[in-house]
Amino acid sequence: MTRSFRAEDEPARTRVDYWRHVLTDTLAPYEISKVGDNLRSQIRHAEIGQVAVLDVKVSAMEVSRTPDLIRNSDHGLLKIDLAVGGRAVFAQEDRESMPIPGEFLLMDLSRPSRVAIEQWQKGSAVIFPGALLPLRRDDIRKLTAVRFSPKDPYAALVTGLVTQLTTHLDAFEPTRDTRIGTAFLDLLSLAVAARLGRVGTVPAETRQNAMTFRIRAFIERRLGDPELSPAMIAAAHHMSVRALHKLYEAEEQPVAASIRRRRLERCRQDLLDPGLSTRPVRAVGARWGFQDAAAFSRAFRAAYGLPPSEYRAVHVAAGFGEELAG
């Protein structure tokens, strides 16, 4: 369940105190030392498995995790902050960084830190127990307030997943979607291990889970390419086709069947989209990699019980009838 907080909903005279309580409830106790002329901030918060995900929009302010606060509220938590817009300086361990959109930082909530926001900042944060990251505390201290760029392939996967989580925050449930929280931790583990030059020390299961996620993201980006195949995927990830199939043994479907299923799902979404109602069925199939119209029709009928043209007609008519009834 997503919880939402808005500083604007609180009277101006108690707004700073209210926002201090919000930070304590969703992140950790922070000291608010500076605030702009008009405090306008929002946080959306959801727990997904073992991680907490936050969508954050904040106006100008400066906040700190002080030694006194840490002594009274140290739960061994780590946090990443993904920049989306605005300007903010994050400081920890004598380092200061201002991430640009797409970059993220690792912060240790058990160590003193400071965040100074200039005018406004929009971002995402993920909080999790530090014990879940397979790193020594000394290693973590080397990486706090260090920018992770989306140009790094592992960091890019972390950025992509966190972006999706915050975009669709209301869709996730704490217990049902625990695997998503695990996927985040696996990807972050590889990103920090790569930064330290120790990818080989990451547990094999973590590397396997991260590779599966990376391949899924690759497939999603290339669903419309008719050349997408197990051979292409294996070559792009420097592995054999046999190794790819072995990786998918634990999945619900083999890789080729998974590609077909995702393509058909995208086709179905397009057929039901009122904005695409004039697009020919053949073009819908071609958009998602089905070059042969007859083969597309057969595959769609096998999956959804009707050929694509009839499926569109039946559901559009049903939707039109519901609009008339309303």
Backbone torsions as a table, in degrees:
resi	resn	phi	psi	omega
1	MET	NA	135.2	179.8
2	THR	-89.3	132.8	173.9
3	ARG	-108.4	138.9	-178.3
4	SER	-122.5	141.6	-179.9
5	PHE	-134.5	136.7	178.3
6	ARG	-132.3	122.9	178.1
7	ALA	-62.8	-32.4	-177.5
8	GLU	-63.1	-19.9	-179.9
9	ASP	-78.0	-8.6	-178.1
10	GLU	-102.8	142.6	176.4
11	PRO	-55.1	147.9	-174.8
12	ALA	-57.2	-37.4	-174.5
13	ARG	-69.8	-24.5	-179.7
14	THR	-113.3	8.7	-172.4
15	ARG	-65.5	-42.3	-178.8
16	VAL	-64.3	-44.2	178.8
17	ASP	-62.9	-40.9	177.3
18	TYR	-60.8	-43.8	-176.4
19	TRP	-69.1	-29.8	174.5
20	ARG	-61.8	-41.8	177.9
21	HIS	-67.0	-37.1	178.2
22	VAL	-63.1	-45.6	178.6
23	LEU	-60.3	-41.2	178.4
24	THR	-62.2	-40.1	-176.2
25	ASP	-73.8	-34.4	-173.1
26	THR	-104.8	-28.0	-178.2
27	LEU	-118.0	-79.5	179.7
28	ALA	-173.1	163.0	176.7
29	PRO	-61.4	125.9	177.8
30	TYR	-125.8	148.7	169.9
31	GLU	-91.1	127.3	177.2
32	ILE	-97.7	107.9	-174.0
33	SER	-98.5	-26.9	179.2
34	LYS	-139.4	142.1	177.9
35	VAL	-138.7	141.4	177.3
36	GLY	-67.1	-178.1	-176.9
37	ASP	-61.9	-32.5	-175.7
38	ASN	-138.3	103.2	-178.2
39	LEU	-73.2	111.7	178.0
40	ARG	-132.8	105.7	-174.4
41	SER	-144.8	151.9	-179.0
42	GLN	-139.9	144.0	173.5
43	ILE	-136.5	132.6	168.3
44	ARG	-112.8	130.9	-169.2
45	HIS	-131.6	133.7	176.4
46	ALA	-146.5	145.6	175.0
47	GLU	-99.9	131.4	-178.9
48	ILE	-130.7	102.0	-175.1
49	GLY	64.7	-126.4	-176.7
50	GLN	-94.2	7.4	-179.4
51	VAL	-120.4	155.0	172.8
52	ALA	-112.2	132.1	-176.6
53	VAL	-114.3	134.1	-178.6
54	LEU	-127.4	135.9	170.3
55	ASP	-104.1	118.5	-166.8
56	VAL	-124.7	133.4	170.3
57	LYS	-132.2	117.9	-175.2
58	VAL	-133.4	144.8	175.0
59	SER	-86.8	-178.3	-173.6
60	ALA	-58.8	127.7	175.7
61	MET	-168.9	165.7	173.2
62	GLU	-128.2	128.0	-178.7
63	VAL	-128.6	153.7	-176.4
64	SER	-141.7	146.5	165.9
65	ARG	-98.1	104.0	-175.9
66	THR	-89.9	159.8	177.2
67	PRO	-55.0	-39.8	179.7
68	ASP	-63.7	-43.8	178.8
69	LEU	-63.8	-39.7	-178.6
70	ILE	-65.1	-40.5	179.3
71	ARG	-58.8	-33.7	-177.1
72	ASN	-96.1	-4.6	-174.6
73	SER	-153.3	51.1	179.7
74	ASP	-101.2	108.0	179.8
75	HIS	-110.2	15.0	177.0
76	GLY	67.0	36.1	-175.3
77	LEU	-98.1	147.2	170.1
78	LEU	-114.3	163.7	-177.8
79	LYS	-147.3	141.9	165.8
80	ILE	-111.4	145.8	177.1
81	ASP	-120.2	117.3	179.4
82	LEU	-101.4	122.9	-179.6
83	ALA	-79.7	134.9	176.2
84	VAL	-116.8	-40.1	178.8
85	GLY	-165.9	166.9	-179.2
86	GLY	82.4	-166.0	-176.9
87	ARG	-136.5	129.4	177.0
88	ALA	-148.7	140.8	177.5
89	VAL	-106.8	125.5	178.0
90	PHE	-107.7	130.7	-177.1
91	ALA	-128.2	131.9	174.4
92	GLN	-163.1	145.7	179.0
93	GLU	52.6	45.6	178.0
94	ASP	63.0	19.6	175.8
95	ARG	-117.8	145.5	173.8
96	GLU	-127.9	136.9	179.7
97	SER	-140.3	143.5	173.5
98	MET	-119.4	93.0	-177.2
99	PRO	-68.0	142.8	173.7
100	ILE	-92.6	162.2	-178.5
101	PRO	-51.1	131.6	-178.1
102	GLY	99.8	-18.7	177.8
103	GLU	-92.6	153.6	174.6
104	PHE	-133.2	162.1	178.7
105	LEU	-125.2	152.0	171.6
106	LEU	-101.1	129.9	179.5
107	MET	-127.4	141.5	-179.4
108	ASP	-103.0	112.3	-178.3
109	LEU	-74.4	-4.5	175.2
110	SER	-92.8	1.4	-179.9
111	ARG	-124.4	150.4	177.8
112	PRO	-57.0	141.5	-179.8
113	SER	-156.5	166.6	-179.6
114	ARG	-146.1	143.8	175.2
115	VAL	-129.8	123.4	178.2
116	ALA	-115.9	116.7	-176.9
117	ILE	-102.8	125.6	179.3
118	GLU	-94.7	115.1	178.1
119	GLN	65.9	-62.2	178.4
120	TRP	-163.0	161.8	176.9
121	GLN	-152.9	137.1	174.3
122	LYS	-121.0	134.5	-178.8
123	GLY	-165.7	-177.0	176.3
124	SER	-125.5	147.8	176.7
125	ALA	-133.4	145.9	174.3
126	VAL	-129.6	127.1	-178.2
127	ILE	-113.9	139.5	-176.0
128	PHE	-158.3	157.1	177.2
129	PRO	-63.3	130.5	-178.7
130	GLY	-61.1	-26.7	-179.2
131	ALA	-64.6	-18.4	-178.9
132	LEU	-81.7	-10.6	176.9
133	LEU	-97.4	120.4	-173.6
134	PRO	-74.6	62.4	179.7
135	LEU	-134.9	148.4	171.6
136	ARG	-73.9	154.0	179.7
137	ARG	-59.3	-34.5	178.7
138	ASP	-63.2	-37.4	177.6
139	ASP	-67.8	-40.2	179.2
140	ILE	-61.0	-40.4	-179.1
141	ARG	-64.0	-26.3	177.2
142	LYS	-72.5	-19.5	-171.3
143	LEU	-111.3	-11.0	-178.1
144	THR	-66.5	142.7	-178.1
145	ALA	60.8	23.8	175.1
146	VAL	-103.4	133.3	-175.8
147	ARG	-77.1	130.8	173.1
148	PHE	-103.9	119.7	-174.0
149	SER	-91.7	143.5	174.9
150	PRO	-67.6	-5.7	174.0
151	LYS	-71.4	-22.1	174.0
152	ASP	-80.3	129.5	-173.8
153	PRO	-61.0	-38.6	179.3
154	TYR	-71.4	-42.6	177.3
155	ALA	-62.9	-36.3	178.9
156	ALA	-62.6	-35.9	177.9
157	LEU	-67.0	-39.3	176.6
158	VAL	-62.0	-47.5	179.8
159	THR	-59.1	-44.8	-179.0
160	GLY	-63.0	-43.2	-178.7
161	LEU	-67.6	-45.1	-179.2
162	VAL	-64.0	-38.1	177.0
163	THR	-60.9	-44.2	178.4
164	GLN	-65.1	-39.6	-179.5
165	LEU	-61.7	-46.0	-177.4
166	THR	-74.3	-30.9	178.0
167	THR	-65.3	-37.9	-176.6
168	HIS	-116.3	39.4	-172.0
169	LEU	-58.1	-36.2	-177.5
170	ASP	-70.1	-14.2	-174.5
171	ALA	-84.5	-12.5	-172.9
172	PHE	-100.2	151.5	178.1
173	GLU	-124.7	144.1	-173.2
174	PRO	-56.9	-46.0	-174.0
175	THR	-89.3	-36.1	-177.5
176	ARG	-69.1	-33.7	-171.1
177	ASP	-109.3	36.1	-178.4
178	THR	-62.1	-30.4	-178.5
179	ARG	-63.7	-27.8	179.5
180	ILE	-69.1	-41.9	175.6
181	GLY	-60.9	-39.9	177.7
182	THR	-64.7	-39.6	178.5
183	ALA	-61.5	-41.6	177.8
184	PHE	-59.2	-47.7	-178.2
185	LEU	-63.8	-38.4	178.0
186	ASP	-63.4	-45.7	-178.5
187	LEU	-66.7	-41.7	179.3
188	LEU	-66.1	-38.3	177.8
189	SER	-57.5	-43.1	179.1
190	LEU	-69.6	-38.4	-179.7
191	ALA	-62.9	-44.2	-178.9
192	VAL	-74.0	-35.5	177.7
193	ALA	-65.1	-38.7	178.1
194	ALA	-64.5	-38.2	179.6
195	ARG	-64.6	-32.2	178.7
196	LEU	-88.2	-4.8	-177.5
197	GLY	73.5	32.0	-175.5
198	ARG	-130.5	38.4	-179.3
199	VAL	-57.7	-34.9	-179.1
200	GLY	-64.0	-18.9	-179.6
201	THR	-86.4	-9.2	179.8
202	VAL	-72.9	135.3	-179.8
203	PRO	-52.3	144.8	-176.4
204	ALA	-58.5	-38.7	-179.8
205	GLU	-63.7	-39.1	178.3
206	THR	-64.4	-43.9	179.0
207	ARG	-63.8	-38.0	180.0
208	GLN	-66.9	-44.4	179.6
209	ASN	-62.9	-40.9	179.6
210	ALA	-66.5	-38.7	178.5
211	MET	-65.1	-40.2	177.3
212	THR	-60.1	-44.1	178.6
213	PHE	-63.5	-41.3	179.9
214	ARG	-62.5	-40.1	179.3
215	ILE	-68.3	-40.4	177.2
216	ARG	-60.0	-42.7	178.5
217	ALA	-63.4	-39.1	177.1
218	PHE	-61.3	-44.9	179.8
219	ILE	-62.1	-44.9	-179.1
220	GLU	-60.0	-39.2	-178.5
221	ARG	-69.7	-23.1	-172.3
222	ARG	-120.1	20.5	-178.3
223	LEU	-57.7	-33.4	-178.2
224	GLY	-78.6	-6.2	-179.2
225	ASP	-83.6	114.6	-179.5
226	PRO	-63.1	-17.1	179.3
227	GLU	-84.4	-5.2	179.9
228	LEU	-60.8	127.6	-175.3
229	SER	-158.5	166.0	174.7
230	PRO	-55.6	-37.0	-179.6
231	ALA	-65.1	-42.3	179.1
232	MET	-64.3	-43.8	-178.8
233	ILE	-62.9	-44.9	-179.4
234	ALA	-62.1	-43.9	-179.4
235	ALA	-63.6	-40.7	-178.6
236	ALA	-65.9	-22.9	-177.7
237	HIS	-112.0	15.9	173.0
238	HIS	55.3	50.0	178.4
239	MET	-142.3	165.2	177.6
240	SER	-82.2	159.2	176.5
241	VAL	-62.2	-36.9	178.3
242	ARG	-61.1	-42.5	179.1
243	ALA	-65.3	-36.3	177.6
244	LEU	-63.1	-46.5	179.3
245	HIS	-63.1	-37.3	179.0
246	LYS	-65.7	-37.4	178.0
247	LEU	-61.3	-33.2	-177.3
248	TYR	-87.9	2.1	179.6
249	GLU	-62.0	-29.9	-179.1
250	ALA	-86.8	-4.8	-178.6
251	GLU	-86.9	169.3	-177.5
252	GLU	-67.7	-32.6	-177.3
253	GLN	-137.2	153.7	171.1
254	PRO	-61.3	162.4	-172.3
255	VAL	-60.5	-43.3	-178.6
256	ALA	-64.2	-41.1	178.3
257	ALA	-66.4	-35.0	178.5
258	SER	-65.9	-41.1	177.1
259	ILE	-61.3	-46.1	-179.6
260	ARG	-62.2	-43.2	-179.3
261	ARG	-61.4	-44.8	-179.3
262	ARG	-66.3	-37.9	176.9
263	ARG	-63.1	-43.5	179.8
264	LEU	-66.2	-36.7	177.2
265	GLU	-63.3	-41.8	178.8
266	ARG	-66.1	-39.9	177.2
267	CYS	-61.6	-44.1	179.4
268	ARG	-60.7	-41.9	178.4
269	GLN	-61.4	-40.7	178.8
270	ASP	-67.1	-39.0	-179.7
271	LEU	-65.3	-27.6	-179.9
272	LEU	-92.2	-4.5	-177.6
273	ASP	-81.7	115.7	-180.0
274	PRO	-57.9	-31.4	179.7
275	GLY	-69.6	-13.6	179.8
276	LEU	-114.0	19.2	-173.3
277	SER	-65.0	-23.3	-179.9
278	THR	-92.5	-5.0	179.6
279	ARG	-74.0	127.3	-179.8
280	PRO	-59.8	147.5	-179.5
281	VAL	-57.4	-40.7	179.9
282	ARG	-58.6	-40.7	-179.2
283	ALA	-68.2	-34.2	176.4
284	VAL	-61.4	-47.4	179.0
285	GLY	-62.5	-42.8	-178.5
286	ALA	-64.4	-34.1	-179.7
287	ARG	-59.6	-31.3	-176.4
288	TRP	-111.2	28.8	167.6
289	GLY	94.9	1.1	177.8
290	PHE	-93.6	98.6	-178.0
291	GLN	-79.0	-30.1	-179.0
292	ASP	-93.9	113.5	-176.8
293	ALA	-62.1	-39.2	-179.0
294	ALA	-67.3	-42.7	178.6
295	ALA	-63.9	-38.9	176.8
296	PHE	-61.3	-44.8	-179.3
297	SER	-61.7	-42.8	180.0
298	ARG	-64.9	-44.9	-178.6
299	ALA	-65.0	-40.0	-179.8
300	PHE	-66.3	-41.3	-179.9
301	ARG	-65.4	-39.0	179.0
302	ALA	-64.4	-32.0	-177.9
303	ALA	-84.5	-37.2	-170.5
304	TYR	-122.1	2.0	172.7
305	GLY	87.6	-10.8	179.5
306	LEU	-139.9	151.0	171.4
307	PRO	-62.4	156.0	-174.6
308	PRO	-57.5	-39.6	-179.1
309	SER	-64.9	-42.9	178.6
310	GLU	-68.7	-37.4	179.2
311	TYR	-60.3	-45.3	178.8
312	ARG	-62.7	-46.5	-176.9
313	ALA	-62.1	-43.7	-178.5
314	VAL	-64.3	-45.7	-175.2
315	HIS	-76.9	-33.4	175.4
316	VAL	-65.9	-42.1	178.1
317	ALA	-63.1	-39.8	178.8
318	ALA	-64.7	-41.0	178.6
319	GLY	-67.0	-37.1	178.6
320	PHE	-65.6	-39.7	178.3
321	GLY	-64.1	-38.4	179.3
322	GLU	-65.6	-36.9	178.8
323	GLU	-65.3	-40.3	178.0
324	LEU	-64.0	-40.1	-178.6
325	ALA	-65.7	-34.2	-179.9
326	GLY	-75.3	NA	NA
